[in-house]
Amino acid sequence: MNVAVTGASGGLGRRIAELLIETMDPTQLLLLSRTPDTLAGFEKRGASVRKASFKNPTGLKEVLAGVDRLLMISSGDVDKRLDLQRQTVALAQQVGVQHIIYTSMAQPSADNPSFVIPDHAGTEQAIRESGMEWTFLRNNVYAEGLVIAGTQAVASGTLLTNAGDGGTAYVTRNDCARAAAAVVTTDGHEHEAYDITGPEALTQAELAALLSEVTDKPVALEQLDDDAYFDRLYDAGIPQETADLMASFGEATRKGFLKKVSSDLSDLTGRPATTVREVLERNRERLRGE
Ligand SMILES: NC(=O)c1ccc[n+]([C@@H]2O[C@H](COP(=O)([O-])OP(=O)(O)OC[C@H]3O[C@@H](n4cnc5c(N)ncnc54)[C@H](OP(=O)(O)O)[C@@H]3O)[C@@H](O)[C@H]2O)c1
């Protein structure tokens, strides 16, 4: 079976490519990226690497011909993302892709206020309506992102949030990659939407306490409303779109959209999901600013 992966040079895509090249016949693996040169190492190991972008439908159609199973990694470029991803789904269907696997987001329902949700929900809908077999990997928030936010919180002694008492089932990108590789290389995942989560849902108060414990430095939690949280981020130099996005995630967390903990990840990979504590402990020195 011929497998293709879009976005193969991204943080998630590259990890998936590393897992796939170890577990499947590399001659049946096609890695697609806007920057194929960065994937030359995989080509040396027997995989095919081609230039492709959701923005170039003609090129996409050519490279997708003959692909049976497509892992479509959601684009990190949010400009016109939904239209481009819908177009890509239609092209995949036209050239005969049988099964499409899409990296979505936790709880992509209409009432979820996170700004990224309409793109994921719309892409899922297009895939469902395409007639291809489908699998959705609804990844929760990456735990690795906590290292950047945590470093700032430890340095200032304060973790800012608008998430109230809401929990987040943070999951590592590596675990997301393992789940994706498992779905790509085994059968029986048709018409499944998997909740790819960490092993527990942490509130921001629990996160502040954990940061404090791991770094041995005080971290207080400051709860803000959505507007005040946006203002503090913006005043600290974070671009408006990013501050808006972060506030929308906080609101989604507060409203319970990120708290679901699932065993889907461990069921797929056969190993327990990584904890936030493990991620923070691995990055203790960085968190301490050393
Ligand atoms: N769950 C979370 O917390 C979380 C956090 C951040 C992002 N995400 C989402 O998950 C995706 C994968 O995460 P990541 O860590 O790998 O992100 P990343 O390292 O920022 O990578 C960005 C991804 O977007 C792809 N991309 C950008 N423009 C594209 C285009 N025109 N056509 C096709 N692909 C395009 C890139 O592919 P190439 O560069 O190889 O072309 C790459 O795979 C992200 O793209 C984003 O949608 C989730």
The ligand as an SDF file (V2000), in Angstrom:
LIG
                    3D

 48 52  0  0  0  0  0  0  0  0999 V2000
   -2.1630   20.4940   19.0840 N   0  0  0  0  0  0  0  0  0  0  0  0
   -1.3990   21.5840   19.1980 C   0  0  0  0  0  0  0  0  0  0  0  0
   -1.0670   22.0750   20.2920 O   0  0  0  0  0  0  0  0  0  0  0  0
   -0.8960   22.2540   17.9640 C   0  0  0  0  0  0  0  0  0  0  0  0
    0.0530   23.2670   18.0980 C   0  0  0  0  0  0  0  0  0  0  0  0
    0.5490   23.8690   16.9560 C   0  0  0  0  0  0  0  0  0  0  0  0
    0.0710   23.4540   15.7150 C   0  0  0  0  0  0  0  0  0  0  0  0
   -0.8530   22.4800   15.6200 N   0  0  0  0  0  0  0  0  0  0  0  0
   -1.3810   22.0100   14.3090 C   0  0  0  0  0  0  0  0  0  0  0  0
   -0.7790   20.7590   14.0410 O   0  0  0  0  0  0  0  0  0  0  0  0
   -0.0280   20.8320   12.8200 C   0  0  0  0  0  0  0  0  0  0  0  0
    1.2350   20.0100   12.9680 C   0  0  0  0  0  0  0  0  0  0  0  0
    1.9710   20.5200   14.0670 O   0  0  0  0  0  0  0  0  0  0  0  0
    3.5330   20.7970   13.9590 P   0  0  0  0  0  0  0  0  0  0  0  0
    4.0400   20.7850   15.3380 O   0  0  0  0  0  0  0  0  0  0  0  0
    4.1530   19.8880   12.9860 O   0  0  0  0  0  0  0  0  0  0  0  0
    3.5490   22.2710   13.3360 O   0  0  0  0  0  0  0  0  0  0  0  0
    4.7950   23.0240   12.6480 P   0  0  0  0  0  0  0  0  0  0  0  0
    6.0840   22.4180   13.0780 O   0  0  0  0  0  0  0  0  0  0  0  0
    4.5710   24.4720   12.8700 O   0  0  0  0  0  0  0  0  0  0  0  0
    4.6520   22.6910   11.0990 O   0  0  0  0  0  0  0  0  0  0  0  0
    3.7770   23.4060   10.2570 C   0  0  0  0  0  0  0  0  0  0  0  0
    3.1710   22.4050    9.2920 C   0  0  0  0  0  0  0  0  0  0  0  0
    2.3340   23.0840    8.3560 O   0  0  0  0  0  0  0  0  0  0  0  0
    2.6420   22.5820    7.0670 C   0  0  0  0  0  0  0  0  0  0  0  0
    2.2750   23.5670    6.0610 N   0  0  0  0  0  0  0  0  0  0  0  0
    2.4220   24.9190    6.1280 C   0  0  0  0  0  0  0  0  0  0  0  0
    1.9970   25.4760    4.9900 N   0  0  0  0  0  0  0  0  0  0  0  0
    1.5730   24.4660    4.1900 C   0  0  0  0  0  0  0  0  0  0  0  0
    1.0390   24.4090    2.8820 C   0  0  0  0  0  0  0  0  0  0  0  0
    0.8730   25.5110    2.1340 N   0  0  0  0  0  0  0  0  0  0  0  0
    0.7280   23.1910    2.3640 N   0  0  0  0  0  0  0  0  0  0  0  0
    0.8880   22.0530    3.0920 C   0  0  0  0  0  0  0  0  0  0  0  0
    1.3820   22.0560    4.3420 N   0  0  0  0  0  0  0  0  0  0  0  0
    1.7400   23.2410    4.8750 C   0  0  0  0  0  0  0  0  0  0  0  0
    4.1390   22.3280    7.1300 C   0  0  0  0  0  0  0  0  0  0  0  0
    4.5590   21.4870    6.0890 O   0  0  0  0  0  0  0  0  0  0  0  0
    5.9760   21.6640    5.2830 P   0  0  0  0  0  0  0  0  0  0  0  0
    6.7390   22.7640    5.9720 O   0  0  0  0  0  0  0  0  0  0  0  0
    6.6710   20.3540    5.3780 O   0  0  0  0  0  0  0  0  0  0  0  0
    5.5790   22.0020    3.9070 O   0  0  0  0  0  0  0  0  0  0  0  0
    4.2270   21.6560    8.4880 C   0  0  0  0  0  0  0  0  0  0  0  0
    3.8290   20.3090    8.4450 O   0  0  0  0  0  0  0  0  0  0  0  0
    0.2170   22.3290   12.6150 C   0  0  0  0  0  0  0  0  0  0  0  0
    0.4220   22.5940   11.2540 O   0  0  0  0  0  0  0  0  0  0  0  0
   -1.0500   22.9360   13.1710 C   0  0  0  0  0  0  0  0  0  0  0  0
   -2.1090   22.8690   12.2320 O   0  0  0  0  0  0  0  0  0  0  0  0
   -1.3340   21.8540   16.7090 C   0  0  0  0  0  0  0  0  0  0  0  0
  1  2  1  0
  2  3  2  0
  2  4  1  0
  4  5  1  0
  4 48  2  0
  5  6  2  0
  6  7  1  0
  7  8  2  0
  8  9  1  0
  8 48  1  0
  9 10  1  0
  9 46  1  0
 10 11  1  0
 11 12  1  0
 11 44  1  0
 12 13  1  0
 13 14  1  0
 14 15  2  0
 14 16  1  0
 14 17  1  0
 17 18  1  0
 18 19  2  0
 18 20  1  0
 18 21  1  0
 21 22  1  0
 22 23  1  0
 23 24  1  0
 23 42  1  0
 24 25  1  0
 25 26  1  0
 25 36  1  0
 26 27  1  0
 26 35  1  0
 27 28  2  0
 28 29  1  0
 29 30  1  0
 29 35  2  0
 30 31  1  0
 30 32  2  0
 32 33  1  0
 33 34  2  0
 34 35  1  0
 36 37  1  0
 36 42  1  0
 37 38  1  0
 38 39  2  0
 38 40  1  0
 38 41  1  0
 42 43  1  0
 44 45  1  0
 44 46  1  0
 46 47  1  0
M  CHG  2   8   1  16  -1
M  END
$$$$
